[in-house]
Structure formats: C-alpha cells, structure tokens
Amino acid sequence: MTTIERARIPVAIVGSARCHKESDTYRLAFETGKLLVDSGFRVLTGGMGGVMEAACLGARSSPAYNNGDTIGILPGHGFSEANEAVDIVLPTGLDLYRNGLVAHASAVIALGGGAGTLSEIALAWSLKRLVIAYRIDGWSGRLADTRLDERIRHASISNDMVYGVDSAPECIALLQQLIPLYEDSHRGIA
C-alpha cells in the first residue's frame, strides 16, 4: 500500500484587480503567494489581474511550487480571462457571485480591495473561515483587528476576529498557528 500525500490546503488571496505592479500591495500579494506555497499551501484567487495575478506569480516563484498550486475561480465563462500564472482555471459564469466560491477556501487573506473584496471577507466570516487582513489602504485595512459582528463563530476561539497583519512572514506564521482552530465550518443558516 502506498502513502497518499495529504492534500495541499487552498488558501484564498483576495484584493483589487486594479492593483499596480509597482505598488506595495502587489509586492505583498506576491510575497504572500510565494510563502504560502513554500509552506505547503495552494493559492486560490479570483484568477484575474492585480492582487490575484501577483499572488499566483509569487506562488510560481516558490522552489516548492508544483503544477496545480494556483487556482483561479473566474467570474466569466472564458478560460482566457485568467491571468497567465493560474494553473487550474475554473470559469463559473457567476459574475460577482463567484466571490462566494472564493470565500469558501480554507482561509482567506485580504490585501486592500474594494467592494468585491469586502464581499469576500463578509462571506468568509459568515462561512466561519479564518480571515487575515493586511493593515493597508482598502477594506482589509479597515477591517483588520475587528469582528464583523457579534456572533459566536467558534466557541473555542475567544479572540475570533479578522486578524490584522503587516508583513507576509507575519501572515503565514499566523495562518499556520490558527488554521487548525478553524476546521469547523458553516453548516447552513440557523
């Protein structure tokens, strides 16, 4: 009997599709994608440009990268909408409603972002996912270190919140520390 390698956990990176390549946000997304793959995770994004592209390019730059480590859940119907660094392209035809699929990753890391990112953070919160947000301009910075509402998502996690971070190494260390606590997920509206 052969040993089956444990599945690489998908972690979503969300943020603006209009993030410039010279920006700190793009650099942080690249570094985060690389460190995720270095640490044995897969990178899941909305598959388009900006933060999503940077995260996928970062993932591919990792010495631990394997084909299939970047997943893009696209809003449209066409495979060609994906950035070139996406390995697994999943066109949904769901437009902005695809954000619910992205938010269903094992954890969600937010970098800046506008209304689309806000929806992904809110959906991840409702789905009881681990949410980490960079303390930068945009919705991630506004929501870092806060609770979105007063519901008890996990009775065993007294400080449950949108956890704020300032750097990619801090983000990955926090993810590795907390993800085992967030195995329980949403079981339907109660």
Beta strands, then each sheet from edge to edge (+ up, - down):
strand 1: 10-15
strand 2: 42-45
strand 3: 70-74
strand 4: 88-91
strand 5: 107-111
strand 6: 130-134
strand 7: 163-165
sheet 1: 4+ 3+ 2+ 1+ 5+ 6+ 7+
end
